[in-house]
Amino acid sequence: MMVYFVLFFPLAAALPVPLFRTDERRGRWATAACLIALTATVVTGVTRYGSETVLPALRLHLAFDGFRVLYAVIVCFMWAMAALLSPEYFAGHRHTARYYFFFLLTLGATVGVFLAADLYTLFLFFEIMSLGSYVWVVQEETEGAMAAGRTYLTIAVLGGLVTLMGLFLLYHLTGTLAMAALPGACAAVADRRALWAAALCLFFGFAAKAGAFPLHIWLPKAHPVAPAPASALLSGALTKAGVLGAVMITARILPFDHRWGTLLLAIGTVNMVLGAVMAVCSTNLKHIFACSSLSQIGFILVGVSMMSLLGEENALAAQGTVLYMMNHSLVKLTLFLLAGVVYMNCHALDLNDIRGFGRNKPWFHLLFLLGAGSLAGMPGLCGYLSKTLVHEAIVAYAHLSHHWAITAVEGLFLFSGGLTAAYLTKVYVALFWQKGKETGPAWGTVPSWLAVTLSAVTLPVLGLLPHRLAEKLTGLTLDFTGGHPFAHPVHYFSPENLKGVAISLTIGMAVYFLFIRRVLVDRDGRYVNRWPRWLDMEEYCYKPILRAVIAPASVAARAVCDLPDAVILLLRRTALRPVGPGQRRHPYTLGARMLARFRELAHPDAADRFSTVQEAASRMAGSLSFALLATCLGVCVLLVAVIVHVFG
């Protein structure tokens, strides 16, 4: 019974949200629901740890192993913290009932994604999560929000359709979608090309949600326009659902496949560098954090690639990747909630408009340093541990492969870490050292203060207890990731590991003083965004390609549309000409006589009505619109039949 509660309570809690008349009551209800969901998830995870459950009514398969329980708890914790901040953030906003409804709906779907034991269950909740979170993007209903929403929905729907194709192909090849059975079933597949095709289709959908290049176009546009609590969840939780898919494919479908690892390494490296460069050039606080998410997803994908490339020696990569996922979730929760605090007080996000806001706010200052320091990999925080493990994995593979490309990836890893420190320094200086929007020490209500504090405190707790806490948590996830335990203790604070951080920080300070201060700050001391517009892939790549494809397709569709009408017209003029006036027809058909008797009408009136209906029905049935509608209905019925046959 508790399993049903964990999965469906957030969905049920969303239903009464519109009944509350005030925003305050809606916020309290959402906060209480998230805290209840968090408690239930912890209790269920502890009591049912290591078990699997089938919900027979819907044929949903859930598992409660270390990775799933850990991330389900993290997801519920993130939602609870975002709910604490939401009432103050949405004070005076419109459509809060809609926001809280989809807020809770998406919570239930996201928990379902991380607890799923088979790909059918995962796909079902993944699509609900994607469609529910779309409302967050368009919540403000501005022109920018609606445009970002269109991009987000397009990528989500396209990714879902391609993923569904991958599921059909994978089930055809293996006969199962259960994650526990996939390694053995995939190893027995003789047609490796078909298996790769299935894996690529699956990865397409997951990469779209994670924001992996080149499907990343929604991420820098959606975060700046979405409300800050929603941005925290989009960046910290929903992108990890995409990473979950990448880990699953790496560990279950193509384990230790060198080509797969190389593909992930290439995508991750592009993400890592591209996102960091975009963040350096940006001047909008939330856009900087959004581009930072793009970069951090690249770091994580590099870690996932090392899980495959290192084979049986992937302990560093497996545990470092999971710890990196945890760190990014908690860091982005902290930083986006802090961005929400800034917006609540300044009603602006441009660095030029919020300069000096953090002055005379020591606690706000400390919380920002914890989040930014962990993102930059400062020692003593969770981010340092995760970056150290992934960096050591890259170094280990460089020694094994002796290939210059891996050495280059290590250099880009350190360089991207330096860019991370550079753009965080830009934000830090603007908020806390430059003069401008100085206010008093108060910056939020008690719930808002509590939300940001609890989010930030987790970072030093994990960072200062690497062996007692962080490694034990990541060790619980090895069954899911296909990783191995450490062969020897990791010396996190050794000179060699500290050297990597020192190199990144040195690069960061050089970029800040030699590039940001000299190139991205004008003579008046204002920050300038010099990112070239022609590098917008959506506007200058995808949309032109779509227009080039749609134009001839429209002409062809018009020709196909007009062809049946032309054929009908030709037949009416030749073989199907109307009967001549000289031929006598019975004035009243059988249908007209039956209508006259049933409706008690005169035969002429009944015949007139019957002929009118018959003519309208004939025209409709003979039109292309009716044919297309009938075809769509047939395709829908066929798709439902296929899904029932495959997954039933």
NORLINUR-V480312 format. One record per residue. RES is the residue in one letter. PHI is phi in degrees with one decimal (NA if undefined). PSI is psi in radians with two decimals (999 if undefined). D_LAST is the distance of its C-alpha to the last C-alpha in Angstrom with 2 decimals. Layout:
res-><RES/RES>
phi-><PHI/PHI>
psi-><PSI/PSI>
d_last-><D_LAST/D_LAST>
This chain:
res-><M/M/V/Y/F/V/L/F/F/P/L/A/A/A/L/P/V/P/L/F/R/T/D/E/R/R/G/R/W/A/T/A/A/C/L/I/A/L/T/A/T/V/V/T/G/V/T/R/Y/G/S/E/T/V/L/P/A/L/R/L/H/L/A/F/D/G/F/R/V/L/Y/A/V/I/V/C/F/M/W/A/M/A/A/L/L/S/P/E/Y/F/A/G/H/R/H/T/A/R/Y/Y/F/F/F/L/L/T/L/G/A/T/V/G/V/F/L/A/A/D/L/Y/T/L/F/L/F/F/E/I/M/S/L/G/S/Y/V/W/V/V/Q/E/E/T/E/G/A/M/A/A/G/R/T/Y/L/T/I/A/V/L/G/G/L/V/T/L/M/G/L/F/L/L/Y/H/L/T/G/T/L/A/M/A/A/L/P/G/A/C/A/A/V/A/D/R/R/A/L/W/A/A/A/L/C/L/F/F/G/F/A/A/K/A/G/A/F/P/L/H/I/W/L/P/K/A/H/P/V/A/P/A/P/A/S/A/L/L/S/G/A/L/T/K/A/G/V/L/G/A/V/M/I/T/A/R/I/L/P/F/D/H/R/W/G/T/L/L/L/A/I/G/T/V/N/M/V/L/G/A/V/M/A/V/C/S/T/N/L/K/H/I/F/A/C/S/S/L/S/Q/I/G/F/I/L/V/G/V/S/M/M/S/L/L/G/E/E/N/A/L/A/A/Q/G/T/V/L/Y/M/M/N/H/S/L/V/K/L/T/L/F/L/L/A/G/V/V/Y/M/N/C/H/A/L/D/L/N/D/I/R/G/F/G/R/N/K/P/W/F/H/L/L/F/L/L/G/A/G/S/L/A/G/M/P/G/L/C/G/Y/L/S/K/T/L/V/H/E/A/I/V/A/Y/A/H/L/S/H/H/W/A/I/T/A/V/E/G/L/F/L/F/S/G/G/L/T/A/A/Y/L/T/K/V/Y/V/A/L/F/W/Q/K/G/K/E/T/G/P/A/W/G/T/V/P/S/W/L/A/V/T/L/S/A/V/T/L/P/V/L/G/L/L/P/H/R/L/A/E/K/L/T/G/L/T/L/D/F/T/G/G/H/P/F/A/H/P/V/H/Y/F/S/P/E/N/L/K/G/V/A/I/S/L/T/I/G/M/A/V/Y/F/L/F/I/R/R/V/L/V/D/R/D/G/R/Y/V/N/R/W/P/R/W/L/D/M/E/E/Y/C/Y/K/P/I/L/R/A/V/I/A/P/A/S/V/A/A/R/A/V/C/D/L/P/D/A/V/I/L/L/L/R/R/T/A/L/R/P/V/G/P/G/Q/R/R/H/P/Y/T/L/G/A/R/M/L/A/R/F/R/E/L/A/H/P/D/A/A/D/R/F/S/T/V/Q/E/A/A/S/R/M/A/G/S/L/S/F/A/L/L/A/T/C/L/G/V/C/V/L/L/V/A/V/I/V/H/V/F/G>
phi-><NA/-64.5/-64.6/-59.3/-63.8/-60.3/-79.6/-108.4/-62.4/-60.3/-66.3/-69.8/-67.3/-73.2/-63.7/-80.9/-56.0/-65.4/-77.4/-76.6/-85.6/-116.1/-64.6/-62.3/-68.5/-62.9/-64.0/-64.2/-63.6/-64.1/-63.9/-61.9/-63.4/-66.3/-66.0/-64.6/-62.6/-62.2/-62.3/-64.1/-67.1/-63.0/-62.8/-66.2/-62.3/-73.5/-76.1/-112.7/-58.7/86.6/-108.1/-124.0/-134.9/-115.6/-94.5/-63.6/-61.1/-112.0/57.1/-93.9/-110.8/-120.2/-130.7/-127.0/-89.0/-61.4/-63.7/-64.6/-65.1/-58.5/-77.8/-64.2/-66.2/-60.7/-60.5/-64.0/-63.3/-63.5/-64.2/-64.3/-68.3/-64.7/-67.0/-63.5/-80.8/-59.7/-57.6/-70.9/-64.8/-93.9/-60.8/86.1/-83.9/-95.7/58.0/-70.8/-61.1/-62.8/-61.9/-67.0/-60.6/-75.8/-59.6/-75.4/-59.6/-70.5/-60.1/-59.9/-67.8/-68.2/-60.8/-62.5/-60.6/-78.8/-94.2/-63.0/-101.4/-137.5/-75.2/-64.7/-62.8/-61.2/-63.6/-59.8/-72.2/-62.2/-70.3/-62.1/-61.1/-65.2/-72.0/-67.2/-74.5/-58.1/-63.9/-61.4/-64.9/-97.4/-55.6/-77.1/60.0/-80.2/-62.0/-65.8/-65.9/-66.7/-65.9/-64.4/-63.7/-62.9/-64.2/-61.0/-67.8/-61.9/-64.5/-65.3/-67.5/-61.3/-62.9/-64.1/-65.5/-66.6/-62.7/-62.0/-60.9/-63.4/-64.0/-59.5/-66.6/-64.1/-66.1/-63.3/-80.0/-111.0/77.9/-152.4/-122.2/-70.4/-62.6/-67.1/-91.8/-64.5/-55.6/-66.9/-66.9/-70.6/-64.8/-86.6/-74.3/-80.7/-85.6/-71.7/-64.8/-65.0/-65.2/-64.6/-61.7/-63.5/-63.9/-67.4/-63.6/-62.9/-65.0/-56.6/-67.6/-69.9/-65.4/-61.9/-73.5/-73.1/84.2/-80.6/-62.1/-96.8/-97.2/-85.7/-62.3/-74.5/-67.0/-68.6/-95.3/-77.2/-62.0/-64.8/-94.3/-76.3/-58.0/-57.8/-60.3/-69.1/-60.9/-60.1/-79.9/-59.0/-79.2/-83.6/-114.1/-68.9/-64.9/-71.9/-64.3/-68.4/-64.3/-54.3/-63.7/-63.2/-65.3/-62.3/-63.1/-64.6/-90.0/-111.6/-99.8/-124.5/-67.0/58.4/-86.5/-64.4/-65.7/-64.2/-60.8/-65.1/-61.8/-63.1/-63.5/-65.4/-64.2/-62.1/-65.6/-61.7/-56.5/-58.0/-81.3/-60.2/-61.9/-66.3/-65.2/-62.1/-66.3/-60.4/-82.4/-78.1/-122.0/-97.4/-57.7/-70.8/-67.6/-62.2/-66.5/-66.7/-64.1/-61.7/-61.5/-57.7/-68.1/-67.5/-61.7/-62.8/-56.7/-65.9/-64.8/-61.8/-62.4/-63.1/-63.2/-67.3/-59.9/-83.6/-71.9/-82.5/61.4/-70.0/-102.0/-98.0/-59.6/-61.9/-68.2/-64.1/-75.0/-66.6/-65.0/-63.7/-66.5/-66.1/-60.1/-61.6/-61.8/-64.7/-60.2/-73.0/-65.8/-69.7/-60.5/-64.8/-70.0/-71.6/-66.6/-64.8/-62.6/-63.8/-62.2/-60.5/-67.6/-62.0/-91.6/-105.1/54.5/-156.1/-131.5/-67.6/-58.5/-70.7/-97.9/-116.7/-59.8/84.2/-61.0/-79.6/-66.2/65.3/-128.7/-62.1/-70.9/-60.6/-59.8/-64.9/-63.6/-64.4/-63.0/-64.7/-67.1/-66.6/-63.9/-68.7/-65.2/-81.0/84.0/-72.9/-58.1/94.7/-121.3/-60.6/-61.3/-65.6/-63.4/-66.8/-65.9/-62.7/-65.9/-66.6/-63.9/-63.5/-64.0/-63.4/-61.7/-62.1/-71.4/-61.8/-69.0/-74.7/-86.9/54.9/-111.4/-64.4/-64.9/-70.3/-63.0/-64.6/-63.0/-62.2/-62.6/-67.7/-60.5/-67.9/-65.5/-65.1/-62.5/-66.3/-63.4/-59.3/-63.3/-68.2/-72.6/-70.0/-63.9/-58.6/-65.1/-62.4/-64.0/-63.7/-78.3/-114.8/-120.0/-80.1/-92.8/169.0/-93.6/-68.4/-131.1/-73.0/-70.5/-74.3/-141.2/177.3/-77.1/-60.6/-60.6/-65.7/-59.8/-66.3/-61.8/-70.1/-66.0/-63.0/-66.6/-75.4/-65.2/-62.2/-70.5/-71.3/-61.3/-69.4/-69.7/-90.0/-125.3/-64.5/-87.3/-80.2/-126.5/-60.5/-67.8/-68.4/-67.3/-69.4/-64.1/-70.4/-97.2/-65.7/-62.4/-77.6/-82.3/72.0/-88.8/-126.8/-68.6/-63.5/-75.5/-150.6/-62.1/-94.0/-94.2/-62.8/-103.2/-71.6/-56.7/-64.7/-72.4/-65.9/-63.1/-61.4/-65.7/-61.9/-64.3/-63.1/-66.0/-63.6/-60.6/-61.9/-67.2/-65.3/-64.4/-64.9/-79.2/-94.4/-116.5/-64.6/-68.0/-95.6/-106.7/-98.1/-124.5/-82.0/-66.5/-86.6/81.9/-95.0/-74.5/-124.3/-91.4/-104.6/-69.5/-63.0/-66.0/-70.0/-89.6/-75.1/-65.0/-66.5/-76.3/-111.1/-132.7/-68.2/-64.3/-59.6/-63.7/-64.1/-63.3/-65.1/-80.5/-70.3/-58.5/-66.6/-64.8/-65.4/-63.0/-63.9/-64.4/-65.0/-64.9/-63.6/-66.3/-82.5/-60.8/-60.5/-64.3/-65.2/-63.7/-62.4/-62.6/-63.0/-65.1/-66.2/-83.1/-121.1/-73.7/-111.8/-67.8/-61.4/-66.9/-66.1/-68.0/-74.3/-84.9/-95.4/-115.3/-62.6/-66.5/-126.8/-77.0/-62.0/-64.0/-66.5/-65.4/-65.1/-64.4/-62.8/-69.9/-71.7/-95.7/56.6/-112.2/-71.9/-57.1/-63.6/-66.6/-63.7/-64.1/-64.9/-64.2/-64.2/-66.6/-64.9/-63.5/-63.2/-66.5/-63.4/-64.5/-65.7/-65.5/-64.7/-67.1/-89.0/-87.7/-70.2/-59.4/-64.1/-63.2/-65.0/-62.4/-63.4/-64.2/-62.0/-63.7/-64.8/-63.6/-62.1/-62.6/-64.1/-64.2/-61.2/-62.6/-65.7/-62.6/-63.3/-69.1/-75.9/-99.2/-74.7>
psi-><-0.66/-0.55/-0.77/-0.70/-0.80/-0.72/-0.71/-0.16/-0.80/-0.63/-0.73/-0.61/-0.37/-0.45/-0.77/0.01/-0.78/-0.26/-0.37/2.34/-0.42/2.68/-0.61/-0.76/-0.65/-0.75/-0.73/-0.72/-0.77/-0.71/-0.80/-0.73/-0.72/-0.71/-0.68/-0.75/-0.69/-0.82/-0.79/-0.65/-0.73/-0.83/-0.79/-0.70/-0.66/-0.78/-0.52/0.36/2.31/0.04/2.91/2.61/2.46/2.22/1.75/-0.54/-0.69/0.01/0.73/2.32/2.15/2.59/2.64/0.98/-3.06/-0.85/-0.81/-0.81/-0.75/-0.84/-0.48/-0.70/-0.76/-0.75/-0.84/-0.66/-0.75/-0.73/-0.69/-0.71/-0.70/-0.63/-0.60/-0.65/-0.45/-0.76/-0.75/-0.66/-0.68/0.22/2.11/-0.01/2.82/2.84/0.67/-0.50/-0.74/-0.75/-0.89/-0.59/-0.90/-0.39/-0.86/-0.65/-0.76/-0.53/-0.88/-0.71/-0.69/-0.69/-0.70/-0.65/-0.82/-0.35/-0.07/2.37/-0.20/2.89/-0.40/-0.86/-0.75/-0.79/-0.72/-0.90/-0.52/-0.75/-0.68/-0.74/-0.76/-0.79/-0.64/-0.66/-0.28/-0.63/-0.56/-0.72/-0.68/0.23/-0.74/-0.28/0.43/2.96/-0.73/-0.67/-0.73/-0.67/-0.77/-0.63/-0.69/-0.74/-0.79/-0.80/-0.67/-0.84/-0.71/-0.81/-0.77/-0.76/-0.69/-0.73/-0.75/-0.66/-0.70/-0.70/-0.72/-0.66/-0.77/-0.80/-0.73/-0.73/-0.65/-0.63/-0.64/-0.41/0.16/2.68/0.10/2.22/-0.61/-0.52/-0.18/-0.73/-0.85/-0.72/-0.71/-0.59/-0.47/-0.08/2.17/-0.60/1.60/-0.49/-0.74/-0.66/-0.69/-0.68/-0.74/-0.75/-0.71/-0.67/-0.76/-0.78/-0.55/-0.84/-0.73/-0.67/-0.60/-0.71/-0.62/-0.36/0.56/2.51/2.40/0.35/0.37/-0.04/-0.44/-0.51/-0.87/-0.26/-0.56/-0.73/-0.79/-0.50/-0.34/2.68/2.59/-0.77/-0.65/-0.68/-0.66/-0.68/-0.66/-0.77/-0.76/-0.53/-0.88/-0.62/-0.50/-0.40/-0.63/-0.72/-0.62/-0.77/-0.71/-0.72/-0.73/-0.79/-0.74/-0.70/-0.47/-0.63/-0.81/1.04/2.34/0.51/2.06/-0.72/-0.69/-0.78/-0.68/-0.70/-0.83/-0.64/-0.74/-0.80/-0.78/-0.68/-0.75/-0.82/-0.81/-0.80/-0.80/-0.84/-0.70/-0.71/-0.74/-0.70/-0.67/-0.68/-0.30/2.74/-0.03/2.26/-0.88/-0.54/-0.63/-0.81/-0.58/-0.82/-0.58/-0.69/-0.72/-0.76/-0.76/-0.58/-0.60/-0.78/-0.76/-0.75/-0.58/-0.72/-0.73/-0.69/-0.64/-0.51/-0.60/-0.75/-0.55/-0.18/-2.24/-0.20/0.65/0.39/-0.82/-0.78/-0.77/-0.86/-0.58/-0.64/-0.81/-0.73/-0.60/-0.71/-0.81/-0.80/-0.79/-0.68/-0.85/-0.62/-0.83/-0.52/-0.82/-0.88/-0.69/-0.58/-0.67/-0.66/-0.63/-0.68/-0.76/-0.77/-0.64/-0.60/-0.60/-0.32/0.62/2.78/-0.19/2.37/-0.54/-0.39/-0.22/0.21/2.32/0.02/-0.64/-0.08/2.48/0.43/1.38/-0.69/-0.71/-0.70/-0.82/-0.75/-0.70/-0.72/-0.64/-0.81/-0.86/-0.70/-0.68/-0.66/-0.64/-0.16/0.61/2.42/2.51/-0.10/2.84/-0.65/-0.55/-0.72/-0.81/-0.74/-0.63/-0.79/-0.79/-0.68/-0.74/-0.61/-0.73/-0.76/-0.73/-0.73/-0.57/-0.68/-0.60/-0.71/-0.52/0.67/2.38/-0.50/-0.63/-0.64/-0.67/-0.68/-0.69/-0.73/-0.72/-0.56/-0.86/-0.66/-0.76/-0.63/-0.64/-0.70/-0.62/-0.82/-0.59/-0.87/-0.49/-0.62/-0.69/-0.82/-0.74/-0.81/-0.74/-0.71/-0.67/-0.25/-0.55/2.67/2.59/-1.59/0.89/2.31/-3.04/-3.12/-0.35/2.37/0.07/2.93/3.03/-0.79/-0.69/-0.78/-0.74/-0.70/-0.83/-0.65/-0.84/-0.60/-0.76/-0.57/-0.48/-0.45/-0.87/-0.49/-0.82/-0.68/-0.55/-0.12/1.10/-0.73/-0.63/-0.46/-1.02/-0.84/-0.56/-0.66/-0.80/-0.50/-0.48/-0.28/0.02/-0.57/-0.65/-0.73/-0.18/0.39/3.12/2.67/2.81/2.34/-0.44/2.76/2.54/2.19/1.55/-0.62/0.48/2.75/-0.61/-0.75/-0.67/-0.47/-0.70/-0.74/-0.72/-0.67/-0.80/-0.75/-0.64/-0.77/-0.74/-0.78/-0.62/-0.75/-0.71/-0.87/-0.56/-0.38/-0.95/-0.87/-0.52/-0.55/-0.67/0.13/2.18/-3.04/-0.43/0.07/0.23/2.49/2.43/2.37/1.90/0.34/2.16/2.35/-0.53/-0.11/0.08/1.83/-0.59/-0.84/-0.62/0.09/-1.11/-0.83/-0.77/-0.68/-0.76/-0.71/-0.70/-0.56/-0.68/-0.62/-0.99/-0.55/-0.63/-0.72/-0.78/-0.73/-0.65/-0.70/-0.75/-0.65/-0.69/-0.35/-0.84/-0.67/-0.68/-0.72/-0.76/-0.75/-0.72/-0.75/-0.66/-0.53/-0.23/-1.57/-0.47/0.74/2.62/2.65/2.36/2.78/-0.33/-0.37/2.30/2.28/2.68/2.22/-0.46/2.06/2.99/-0.70/-0.68/-0.71/-0.69/-0.70/-0.71/-0.72/-0.70/-0.72/0.02/0.91/2.82/2.62/-0.72/-0.71/-0.74/-0.73/-0.67/-0.81/-0.75/-0.73/-0.59/-0.83/-0.74/-0.72/-0.73/-0.76/-0.66/-0.72/-0.75/-0.79/-0.45/-0.05/2.76/-0.56/-0.76/-0.71/-0.73/-0.72/-0.78/-0.67/-0.76/-0.74/-0.69/-0.72/-0.72/-0.79/-0.73/-0.72/-0.76/-0.74/-0.70/-0.76/-0.76/-0.69/-0.70/-0.81/-0.12/999>
d_last-><23.47/25.07/21.81/20.70/24.22/24.23/21.11/21.73/25.51/26.42/24.14/25.77/29.17/28.97/28.99/32.61/34.07/35.40/37.19/39.56/42.68/44.05/42.81/44.16/42.04/38.89/39.73/40.42/37.18/35.16/37.18/36.72/32.96/32.78/35.06/33.03/29.83/31.82/33.12/29.79/28.24/31.24/31.19/27.48/27.84/30.86/29.66/26.18/27.26/25.58/22.59/18.85/17.02/13.54/13.44/11.22/11.61/9.99/8.20/11.10/12.84/16.59/19.47/23.18/25.10/28.34/27.32/24.58/26.85/29.84/28.44/26.79/30.30/31.95/29.78/30.65/34.27/34.46/33.17/35.70/38.53/37.66/37.56/41.01/42.50/40.82/43.11/46.23/44.74/43.60/46.84/47.91/44.78/42.95/39.35/38.87/36.50/34.15/34.56/33.91/30.89/29.09/30.69/28.82/25.57/25.61/26.53/23.40/21.24/23.35/23.14/19.34/19.68/22.00/20.24/16.80/15.90/13.23/13.39/10.36/12.30/15.48/14.81/13.96/17.15/19.05/18.93/19.95/22.69/23.90/24.20/25.72/28.28/29.40/31.32/33.30/34.56/35.86/37.07/40.75/40.34/43.06/43.22/42.32/39.38/37.96/38.49/36.82/33.91/33.46/33.47/31.04/28.56/28.93/28.26/25.29/23.58/24.51/23.29/19.90/19.46/20.68/18.46/15.34/16.83/17.35/13.77/12.80/15.86/15.45/12.04/13.74/16.70/15.52/12.12/11.48/11.76/13.33/16.90/18.59/17.32/17.99/21.78/21.74/18.99/20.81/24.13/23.15/22.33/25.35/25.04/26.12/26.66/23.05/22.16/24.85/23.55/20.15/22.14/24.46/21.83/20.37/23.95/24.93/22.84/23.89/27.46/27.65/27.00/29.35/32.06/32.50/34.91/34.77/32.06/34.27/35.97/34.32/35.37/39.19/38.95/36.50/38.13/41.65/40.69/38.15/39.65/40.65/38.31/35.36/36.72/36.83/33.11/32.24/34.32/33.85/30.19/28.11/29.57/28.61/24.93/25.66/27.63/24.80/22.77/25.86/26.33/22.77/23.15/26.63/25.81/22.43/22.08/25.77/27.79/31.53/31.28/34.70/33.85/31.03/33.45/36.11/33.94/33.14/36.82/37.98/35.73/36.62/40.30/40.35/38.64/41.04/44.16/43.22/42.15/45.29/47.59/46.12/46.60/50.19/50.99/49.40/51.43/48.78/47.81/44.09/43.94/45.49/42.89/40.10/41.55/41.96/38.20/37.75/40.18/38.76/35.25/37.12/38.65/35.27/33.78/36.89/36.13/32.55/34.08/36.51/33.71/32.78/36.34/37.91/35.52/36.33/39.04/36.81/37.72/39.71/37.10/34.10/35.94/37.86/34.80/33.22/36.64/37.11/33.88/35.12/38.56/37.48/35.34/38.27/40.92/39.34/38.78/42.50/43.82/41.89/42.85/46.42/46.13/45.12/48.25/50.34/48.95/49.50/53.13/54.01/51.66/51.60/49.84/52.17/54.11/57.33/56.71/55.62/58.25/59.75/57.27/56.73/60.47/61.75/58.26/58.27/55.00/53.15/54.85/53.67/50.04/50.02/51.60/48.92/46.10/47.95/49.31/45.91/44.56/47.64/47.30/50.40/51.10/50.35/47.17/43.52/43.54/46.26/44.25/41.17/43.34/45.37/42.43/40.92/44.45/45.18/41.99/43.22/46.67/45.30/43.42/46.54/48.53/46.05/45.66/49.23/47.97/49.74/46.57/45.32/48.76/48.49/45.14/46.89/49.67/47.31/45.59/48.99/50.02/46.93/47.63/51.14/49.94/47.86/51.06/52.92/50.81/50.50/54.28/54.67/52.69/54.50/57.94/57.23/55.99/58.40/61.51/62.25/63.94/62.63/60.42/61.92/61.13/61.66/59.78/57.32/54.05/51.50/50.81/50.02/46.22/46.31/48.63/46.40/43.23/44.91/46.72/43.75/41.86/44.82/45.85/42.71/43.95/47.21/45.71/43.28/45.94/48.65/46.58/45.03/45.05/44.71/41.88/40.45/39.96/38.49/35.85/34.96/35.10/32.20/29.97/30.69/27.57/25.41/27.86/28.71/32.31/35.18/37.79/41.22/43.54/46.51/47.21/47.06/50.38/49.27/52.80/54.47/56.81/54.52/51.57/53.90/55.32/52.04/52.03/55.72/55.14/52.43/54.60/57.59/55.68/54.51/58.03/59.36/56.80/57.57/61.36/61.73/59.00/57.73/61.19/62.92/60.44/58.01/60.71/63.26/66.96/66.38/64.11/60.94/57.66/56.66/53.29/54.13/50.60/50.87/49.02/48.34/46.02/43.50/40.69/39.01/42.24/43.90/41.09/37.71/39.10/41.71/39.16/36.90/39.96/40.96/37.58/37.27/40.80/40.43/36.86/38.33/41.00/38.57/36.35/39.53/40.57/37.26/37.50/41.08/40.64/39.16/41.92/44.51/43.29/43.33/46.80/48.05/46.85/48.49/51.69/51.66/49.70/48.43/51.70/52.35/54.29/58.03/60.10/62.08/59.21/58.87/55.49/54.85/55.06/52.33/48.96/47.00/44.70/47.77/49.38/46.30/46.12/49.86/49.58/46.58/48.01/51.65/52.70/55.36/54.30/55.30/53.33/50.25/50.51/50.92/47.83/45.71/46.85/46.13/42.52/42.10/43.58/41.42/38.23/39.47/40.21/36.87/34.95/37.20/36.79/34.73/33.33/31.73/30.38/28.90/27.36/25.85/24.57/22.99/21.28/20.04/18.76/16.94/15.31/14.48/13.06/10.78/9.71/9.33/7.32/4.74/5.38/5.81/3.81/0.00>
